[in-house]
């Protein structure tokens, strides 16, 4: 009890908040839609600055939630899927999980496009009902970050 009093006196506390401001909760995760475009690598870095990661879609219900979340914007979004390490072998970059080990694939018709060299990153295509497509990692799109909604965050004040 004395420790809590000391923290309050110093103006520091820890909150186990659901999701930070600007993030949307779904299940055990929080999601943030960017307001600016980035390359795929830039999107990954921006998500890390926000204490998150480029989204890794684990199942169809999560994909459907993200589709609903992004539809009002009318924009395409980077997701954390790539085959940059080996052409045709798609992995979620942060976890290292191979796409074929999940039930979340939502490819557009004629995707993934393995004929075009250099299309190693994946985005959700607003023009095709937010299905996934491969494109050059240097292209500019909005992006979706995710983080756990149970992370303790430091609150000052």
C-alpha positions in Angstrom: 0.0 0.0 0.0 2.9 2.4 0.8 4.3 1.7 -2.7 1.0 2.7 -4.4 0.9 5.9 -2.2 4.5 6.6 -3.3 3.6 6.2 -7.0 0.6 8.5 -6.6 2.7 11.1 -4.8 5.2 11.0 -7.7 2.4 11.4 -10.2 3.0 8.0 -11.8 0.6 5.1 -12.0 0.1 2.1 -14.2 -3.2 1.5 -16.0 -4.3 -1.7 -17.6 -6.4 0.1 -20.2 -8.3 -1.7 -22.9 -7.0 0.3 -25.8 -5.1 3.6 -26.0 -6.9 6.6 -27.6 -7.0 6.3 -31.3 -7.1 2.5 -31.2 -10.1 0.2 -31.7 -10.6 -2.9 -29.6 -11.5 -6.3 -31.1 -11.1 -9.5 -29.0 -7.8 -9.3 -27.2 -6.2 -6.8 -29.6 -6.2 -3.1 -30.4 -6.0 -1.8 -33.9 -4.9 1.6 -35.3 -5.6 2.8 -38.8 -2.9 5.2 -40.1 -3.8 8.7 -41.3 -0.8 8.8 -43.7 0.7 6.4 -46.3 4.1 4.7 -46.0 6.1 2.0 -47.8 5.7 -1.4 -46.2 9.0 -1.0 -44.2 7.9 2.5 -43.2 4.6 1.2 -42.0 6.3 -1.5 -39.9 8.5 1.2 -38.3 5.6 3.5 -37.7 3.7 0.7 -35.9 6.7 0.0 -33.7 6.8 3.7 -32.8 3.2 3.3 -31.7 4.2 0.3 -29.5 2.5 -2.1 -32.0 3.2 -4.2 -35.0 1.9 -4.3 -38.6 -1.2 -6.4 -38.3 -1.1 -10.2 -38.6 -4.5 -11.5 -39.4 -5.0 -14.8 -37.6 -8.5 -15.9 -38.8 -11.4 -15.0 -41.0 -13.4 -13.3 -38.2 -10.5 -10.9 -37.6 -10.2 -10.3 -41.4 -13.9 -9.5 -41.5 -13.6 -7.1 -38.6 -10.7 -5.3 -40.3 -12.7 -5.1 -43.5 -15.5 -3.5 -41.6 -13.1 -1.1 -39.8 -11.4 0.0 -43.0 -14.4 0.2 -45.5 -15.5 3.7 -44.5 -12.1 5.1 -45.4 -12.1 3.8 -49.0 -8.3 3.2 -48.8 -6.0 0.2 -49.2 -3.9 -0.9 -46.2 -0.6 -2.7 -45.7 -0.7 -5.9 -43.6 2.3 -7.7 -42.1 2.5 -10.5 -44.7 5.4 -10.9 -47.1 7.3 -13.4 -49.2 10.5 -11.2 -49.3 12.6 -14.1 -47.9 11.5 -16.7 -50.3 9.3 -16.1 -53.4 5.9 -17.8 -52.9 6.3 -18.6 -49.2 4.3 -16.0 -47.3 5.0 -15.4 -43.7 3.8 -13.0 -41.1 6.9 -11.0 -40.6 6.7 -10.3 -36.9 5.7 -13.8 -35.7 7.4 -15.8 -38.4 4.3 -17.9 -38.8 3.8 -19.3 -42.4 0.5 -18.2 -43.9 -0.3 -21.9 -44.7 -0.4 -22.5 -41.0 -3.3 -20.1 -40.4 -6.9 -20.0 -41.6 -6.9 -16.3 -42.6 -5.9 -16.2 -46.3 -8.2 -13.8 -48.2 -6.5 -13.5 -51.6 -8.1 -11.6 -54.5 -8.6 -13.4 -57.8 -5.3 -14.2 -59.5 -3.4 -13.5 -56.3 -0.8 -14.0 -55.0 0.8 -12.8 -58.2 4.1 -14.8 -58.3 4.9 -13.9 -61.9 5.9 -10.3 -61.1 9.3 -10.2 -59.5 9.5 -7.6 -56.7 5.9 -7.9 -55.5 6.8 -9.2 -52.1 4.5 -7.3 -49.7 0.8 -7.7 -49.2 -2.0 -5.1 -48.8 -5.8 -5.2 -48.5 -7.3 -3.8 -51.7 -10.2 -1.4 -51.2 -11.2 -1.8 -54.9 -11.7 -5.6 -54.4 -13.7 -5.8 -51.2 -10.5 -5.7 -49.1 -9.1 -8.9 -50.5 -5.3 -9.3 -50.4 -2.9 -8.6 -53.2 0.8 -8.6 -53.6 2.6 -5.4 -54.6 6.0 -3.8 -54.5 7.1 -3.0 -50.9 8.1 0.5 -52.0 4.5 1.4 -52.9 2.7 3.8 -50.6 -0.4 2.7 -48.7 -2.1 3.3 -45.4 -1.5 0.6 -42.8 -3.0 -1.2 -39.8 -1.1 -1.6 -36.6 -2.1 -4.0 -33.8 -1.1 -4.5 -30.2 -2.4 -6.5 -27.2 -5.2 -4.8 -25.3 -3.9 -6.0 -22.0 -0.5 -4.2 -22.1 0.1 -2.2 -19.0 0.9 1.4 -20.0 2.5 4.0 -18.0 0.3 7.0 -17.2 2.0 10.2 -16.1 0.0 12.9 -14.3 
